[in-house]
Amino acid sequence: MKKIELLAPAGSLPNLKAAVSSGADSVYLGMTKFNAREFALNFNEEYFKEAIKICKSNNVKVYLTANTLIKNSEIEEFLNMIKYAYEQGIDSVIIQDPSMIEIIRKSFPLLRIHMSTQAGVMNSLHANLFDADRINLARELRKNNIESIRKNCKKEIEMFVHGALCACVSGSCLFSSLLGARSGNRGKCAQPCRKKYNGSFIISPKELCLMEKLPELIKMKIDSLKIEGRMRTPYYTATVTSVYRKAIDSFYTRNENVSGCPKNKSACFFGENKFKVTPDMKKLLESAFSREFTEGKFSGKDIFNPKQASGTSDIERKTYEVPVKEINLEKRKANIILPELISSQPEKKQMIVRVYSENDALIAAKYADIICVDMAHPRFKDIRAQTSKPVYAVTPRIMFDSDIPIIKSKILDLKPAGLVAGNLGILKMNLNLPIILDYNSNCFNDLQVQYYSKLGAKPIISPELSLSELSKFKNKDFIVFVHGKIRLMTLAHKLPGGTMRDEKGFSFYTSAIQNGIEIINEKELGLFNRIRGLLKSGISQFYIDTENSKKLESTLRIYSDILEGKQVDTSYIKRYYVLGWSQTGAL
């Protein structure tokens, strides 16, 4: 039996030494940009070389985190960073952007590709969409969800077993960037989930701890167990790594009581009866950092601690040293090979409108080119029958393997004109329908637009990009979210319903969805005449979300007039709307 991997965080050189000295099989680390923990110390080129030397001297693998969203202007710098790390000897690169997979395969032929938890993979269709070597699963999965993915996906499976949790499905959080233009999807999260709402920390998660579930994870044939914590202390890294190392090793201790088991057979190391987690081990983990531990969704547990946002720890000042020897790595040279980008513009102007009631659908039909209705709406067929406009079915953002046959059957029954896919797993259903990707697909650059086009899908471009950035895209055949309330978080958890108000008086509200809830901004995005600049640049497909929208018909009429080139005075209503990231883009 192949022993399960223990993957430890290395946010700095001292943390890397702590991880290696404490028994990590591999470490994950970031350079100074393009990783999901840009506020960690991270590694410049000098320290990166030292990190490689330390790890290779001790038979520890090195995984480079390059798992943020990449703007068009950053693609060259992003790939040059991977090129440098590749030539220094990294074993794998961790990415979020699926359009980079083919480029990395061609440019760095010896490099393994791991999909980050930022990709939000929560079902086997989504996992099998990517030509990657390993998938780091979303942290919202129950044990049976993980078992199903393991059964249906031949790729390596990695999962977090310890450390901080996100309230939101990773990769689907826009809360941080809306409040302060600091994007969690770009490695600069301001942690709005740790703030008070309605007087308590209602969306502040506890700390994940699955140490007692290690035997189950090993028997499920999970390939790698990942510890979160690149922004924490060397003591945290050393303590958590050493405790999990001890627990894992106790499972693999030779079980001499297995009758008829030859000593050279690895199966005899299945020593589950010798696996143990002692009270002292738990105390050590608590001393490293704790917001109260939880087994999270894996065991169907509540993850929130409304009384606590900051963690507690007993930090020990200690230096961790590891032996280093001269190493001779195989020299690797790389040539970056980019695909040819094809210029494209939409054939016609389109207004795509999402509605939530039968009456609103009939109003929208006067102006919209495509009407989008939730597939679970009880009057979907009636809405479709009452309008001559194409009606697309909106599919759930949270989709587990158990949901797949139900959703597919529902789509076949509804016979929609197309789909708005909330989960990329829809692309593997082979439904032969036009597909729009919801904006949680995080389409961020020309390469992604082209990647999804080849898969038969058209994205609603990420609303974290500015209008200026959008106008510079070479391929303009995408949809821009121009009006409506932005979904800030998608959670696979339960929360009290109603309005959430922060300590500064800003309001947000929760809305129930399949398998969870969404937190939605109370104020509407309203770009109005600002879209004229997009029209001039060749971008002419616009998305409007009408949830709880006031003055629906007058709003749609305004946008219809703007698309037709008419002069429209919106000065009297602009103050009631927000501009989102349209001016500056998220950092």
N, C-alpha and C positions, 0 to 999 in steps of 0.2 A: 504494500500500500504506500502510495506517495504521501509523504507527510504534509499536512496543511501548512501554508505559508503564514508567517506573522509579519505584517507590514506596518512599520512604525513611521511616525511623522518626524521630519527634520526641518524645522523652520530656521535653523541657524547651525553653524559649525559645532558649537557646544552641544546642541540638541542631537546632532548627528552622532557625535561621539558617545553621547548617553545612550542612544538607540543601539549602536553597534556593540557597545560594551555590555549591554543588558540582554542580548540574545536575539535581536531582530534578524530575520532572514533577508529582509529588504527594507529600503527606506524610500520615501517619496519626498521630493524637495522641489522648490521653485527657484528660478533665477529672478532678476529684479523686476521683470514685467510678465504679464500674460499668465498669471497663476491666481487661483481663487483665494489666496491669502497674501495680497500685496502689502499688507501692513505688518507681516512678519519680517524678520531681518533678511531672510532669504540669502541668495548666493550670487556674488559678483563672479567674474571669470577666475580671479585668483583663488577665491575660496572654493569655487566649484572644482577646480583641479585638485585641490587638497581633499575635498570630499570624495572624489573618484578614487584617489590614492588610498584613503582610509578604508573605503568600502571594499575595493578590490583586494586589498591586503588581507581582509578578513572574510572573504567569500560572501559578501553581502551585496545584493543587487541594488541598482540605483534606478529609480523611476522619476523622470522629469515631469512635473505638473505644468501643462500648457493648456489649461482647461477653462479659459475665459472666452468671451465673445470677441471676435476680431473684426475691426473696421477695415474697409478697403485700403485706407491709407497705411495700415499696419501690417498687411500681409507679408510684405518682403521682410520686415524686421522680425516678425514672428517666426518665419521659416528659417531665417539666418540664425536665430537663437537655437532652434532645434538642431540645425546643422552643426553649430559649435558643440552642443552637448553630445550629439551623435559621434562626432570625431574624437571627443574626449573619452567616450566609452560607455555611455548610458545603455541600460538594458531595454528600457521601454519608455514610451512617452504617453502621458495621460491627457486626453483631449475631450472637448465638448462638441466642437464643430464637426459634424460628420462629413462635410465637403472636403476636409483635410485628409481623410483616410487614403484616398487614391493618390494624392500628391505625396504623402509621406511614404507610401508603398514604393512609388517610383523613384523618389529622391533619396530615400534612406533604406535600401533594400534589406539590411540586417536588423532593422529596428522593429520591435514589437509595438503594437498599438493597443492601448487600454482606453475604453470609453469611461469617462468620469461619471460620478453620481450626478453631476450637473446636467447630464443628458436626460435624467429623469426616467430611466428604463424601469418599468414596472410590469411588463408582460413579455411573453416569449416572442410574440410577433415583432415587437419593438427591438428586442435583443437580437433577433435574426435579421433585422433590416441592415445592420452594420457589418461590413467586412473587417471586423476588429478581432484581435486575439483574446481580449478579455473584456467583460462587462462588469462595472461596479454598479450594483443594483441601487435603486431608490430605497430610501430608509423608511418607507411607508408600507412595507410588505409584511404580511403575516407569514407564519411558517408554511402554511399550505400554498401561499402564492409563490414563495421561493422554491418549494419542492416542484411545483408545476413548471417553473422556468427552467430549473435544473434538468427536468425530464425532457423538455422540448428544445433545449439549446445546448449545442455541443461545444460552445466556446467556454473558456475559463470564466468562472464566476467569483467575483470578489464582493465583499460586503463589510460595512462598518460594524464593529462589535463594541466599541467603547468611545466615549467622548461626547462632545456637544452635538445636539440635534438642532435641525432647523424646523421651525414651525411649518414652513411652506415646503411643498414639493420642490426639491432642488432644481434650479434653472427656471422656475416659474414665479420668482419673487421680483416684483417691481416696486415694492414698498420703500426700500431704502433709497432708490434713485429718485422716486417722486418727492420724498421729503427733503432730500438734500443733494440731489444730483450725483450721489455716490452709489454706483450700481453694484449690487451683490453679484450680478452676472459678469462683472468685470473685475471682481476680486477686491472690492472696496466697500463691503457691506457696513452700514452704520448701525446694524442690529436694532431695527425698530421693534422686533419681537421682544426685546428686553426692556421696553418702556412700559409705563403704566397706562392702562386704558380703563376707564370707569373706576379708577381708584385702586386697581390691583394689576398684577402681572399676568393677565389672563392668557397671553400667548407666549409666555416665557417657558421654554422646554426644560425638563430635567436633563440629567446626564445619562446617556445610554451605557448600559453595562450588561453584556451577554455572556459573561465569563461562565456562569453556571449552565449555559446552553451549549458549551463547546462540544460535548459528545454528540449532541443532535446535529450540529453543524458539520462535524467531521463525517458522520454517517450519511449526511445528505450530499456529501462529495462537493462541498464548497471548496474552492481552490485557495482562497486567500482571505485572511481575517485582517481587517484594517482598523488601526487606532487613529482617531481624530486628535488634532492638537498641535498644529504647526506654530501657533502663536503662544504656546505655553512654555513653562520653564523646563530646563534640562532635568530637574528633579522629577517633574511630571512624566517626561518621556522615559526616563530610566525606570521609574517605579512601575508605571503601567506596563511597559514592555517586559520587565523582569517578572512581574506577577503573571501575566498571560503566558510568558515562556514556560514558567513553572507548571501552570495548569495544563497547557498543551502537552508538555513532556510527560506529565503524569498519566495522561490518557494513553500514550504510546509505550508506556513501560511494558516490558515483556510479561505476558501473563503465563506463568509457568503451570497454571492449573488447567490449561486447555489440553485435553487428552489427545494423544496421537498427533501432536503438532510438532513437526520437525523444527529444529532450532533455526534453520536457514530460511524459513518461510516468514515473509513479512506479515502475513495475516495474524501471526501469533502475537503481534504487537498491539492488537486490539485489546487494550487493557482497561476497558471502561470501568471495571470493578475497582481499579486503582486510582481512577480520576477523583480528585478531591479539591474542594475549595474551602479553605479554613477561614475562621473568623479573623485571623491575623492578616490573611491576604486581602480580605475586604477592607479592613482598617487601613492597610497600606494604600489601597486605591482611593479611599476617602481622604487620606492625608495629602494625596497628590493634587486632587481637585474634585469638588463635588457640589452639585446643586440639588442633591438627592438623586439616587440612581433609579433607573427604570429599565425594564426589558422592552419598552416601547411597543410598537405595532407587532413585532415578532410574536409576542405573547398576548396581544390584544389589550395592552395596558394603556392607561392614560399617561400622556407624556408631559402635561403641564404642571408647573409649580407656581400658583398665583401669589405665593408669599415671598418668592425669591427670584431675583434676576442675576445678581452677581454670585460667583462661586466662592467657596471657602477652600483654603489649602494651608498646609503646614510646610512651607518651603524650606528645604534644607540647602544651604550653600555648599555645593560639592562639585569638585572637578572630576570629570570622567575621562580617563585616558585609555587609548587603545594602541596596540602595536601597529606600526607602519613599516612596510618594507618596500624596496624598489620593485616596481612592477613593469613588465613589458607587455603592454596591450597591443593587440593587433591594430595596425594603422588603418583607419577607415576614412575614406574620402567620399564626399557627397557632392552631387550636382543637383540643384533644385530645378525640378521640372514642373512648370505650371501649365495647366491646360489653356487652350486658346479660348478667350472670352468672346462670345458672340453678342454683338449689339442687337438689342431687340426693344420694340415698343409695342404696347397693346394696339390691337386693331381698331378699338373703339373705346370711347369713354363709358365708364360703368359706375353706377352707384349700387353698392351691395349693402342691404339694410337688414339688421337682425331685429326681430320683433318678438314680443312675449305674449301677445293676445290675438284673438281672431279679429277684433275690431282694428287693432293697430296694423295688422297685416293688410287689411283692406285699404287703409289710409296709405300705407307704404307703397302699395301696388300702383298708385297714381304716379309715383315718381321713381321708384326703384327699378333697376334692371334685374336684380336677383333678390329674393326675399329668403331670409334664413330663420328657421324655427327649430327649437329644441326637439330632438327626435322623440323625447318622452312626452311632448305636449299632447294631451288627450284629443285635441281637435286638429291634429296635423293633417289628416286626410281631408277634412272639411275645408281647411285653409287652402290646401292644394287645389281643391275642386272649385273654389270660388274666385280664383285669380288666374289670369292668363300668363302671369309672370312665372319664371322658373322658381320653384321652392326647394331650397337646399335644407337638408337635415343637419343640425348641429350635434356632433357626437361628443361623449364625455371626455373631459381632460384626464380623469383618473379612470383607468381601465385595467383591471386585473385579468388573468387568464380565465377565471371563472365567468367573467363578463363577456368574453369574446363571442361564444356561440349565440348568446342572447342578443347582443348588439347586431351581429350579422343577420340573424333571423329577422330582427325588427326592421333593419334597412331594406331587406328584400320584400318585406310586407308593405312598407310605406311607399316604396317606389319613388323616392325623391329624384329631382332633376340633377342633384349633385350633393356633395357633403362639405360641411365645414368641420375638419378633423381636429379634435382637441388633443388627440394622442397619435403619435407617429405610427403606432402599430396598425392603424387603419390602412396605411399604405401597403401592407402585406396581405390584405384581405382579398385582393384581386376582384374588386367589385365592378370594374369597368364603368366608373362614374367620374365626372369632373370633380376634382378635390381642391378645396381651398384649405390651407393650413392656418389654424388659429394663431394669434400672435404669440402664444406661449411656445411656439416652435423656435423662437429666437433667431429668425433669419436676419443676418447682420451684414452680409457682404455679397458681392457679385458671384463669388464661387458657390455660395449656398443657394442663391436664386437659380443658378444653372443646375446645381445638383438636384434640387427638388423638381425642377422642370423635367429632367430626365426620368424622374420617378412618377411623372404625370400629375404633379401637384403645383399649385400656385400659392405662395405664402402671403399672408398679411405680414408685412415687414415689421420688424421690432419697433415699437413706439419709443425705444430709448435712443433712436437716431434722430438727428436734427434734420430739418427740411433741406438745409444746405448740403448735408451729407447725402441725403437721398437723391438730390438732383444730380449728383456726380456719378451715380451708378451707371455702368455701361449697359446693363440689361435692366430695362425699366418695366418689364412685364411682371409687376408685383402690385399688391394692394396696400394702400396706406390707411391706417386708422385715423380718421379726421374728426370724429365727433362721438361722444358718449362717455359713460363712466368706466374708468379703467379698473380691471380686475388686478388688484395689488398682490394678492396671495391666493394660492390654491392649496387647501389643507385637506389631508385625508384623516381628519379628526373632527370631533364634535366641539362646538362652542356655544355659549348662550346666544340666542338670536337677538336681533335688534341692532341698535347703534352703538358703536365704540367711539368714545371721545378721549383724546389724549390730553395731557396736562397743559397743552397750549391752546386747547379749544377746538382743534381740528377734528372733524367727524368722518367716520367710516361706518359701513354697515355690512352685515354678513348675509349671505344668501346660500340656501341649501342647494347642493348639486349631488349627482350620483357619487356615492362613496365618500362624501365629505362636504366641505363648505368653501365658499370664496369670500374674501374680504375685498370690498369694493369702495373706491373713493366716492365720497358724497358729492363732490363737485364734478361737473361734466367737462371733459375736454371739448373745446370748440375752436377750430382753426378758421372757419369761415373763409374770408377773402385771402387768407394766407396760402390757400391751395392754388391760387392763380400762378404763383411762381413754379409750383410743381407741374401744372398744366403746360407752362411755357417750356419746361425741360423735357416734356414727353411722358410724364407720369400722369395717368388719367383714370386710374381705378381706385375708388374710395369706399371705405367701410364706415358705416354708422351703426352704433349700438344704441338701441332705444330704451334700454331697461330703465324704468322709473323716469323716463324723459318727460319734461314739461313742454307744452306747445309743439307736439310732434309734427303736425302737418305744416306749420309755418317754418319749422326748422328744415324739413325735407324740401320744401319749396325754395328756400334760400339756396341750399346746395345745388338743387336742380338748375336754378337760374345761373349760378356761378359756372357750372359745367357747360351751360349753353352760351357763356360769354357775356351775359347781361351784367350791367352795373347794379350792385346791391349795397345798400347802406346798412351796415351791421353795427355801427358805432353805439347805437342805443342798447344793445344787448351784450356786447363783448365783455363787459365787466362782470357778468354772471358766470363766466366760464374761465377755465384754466388753459394754459398753453402747453402744459406738460413739458416734454423735452424738445419741442419743435424748434426752439431758438438756439439752444446750446448743445443739445445731446447730453447723455449721461456720461460722467467721467469713467 
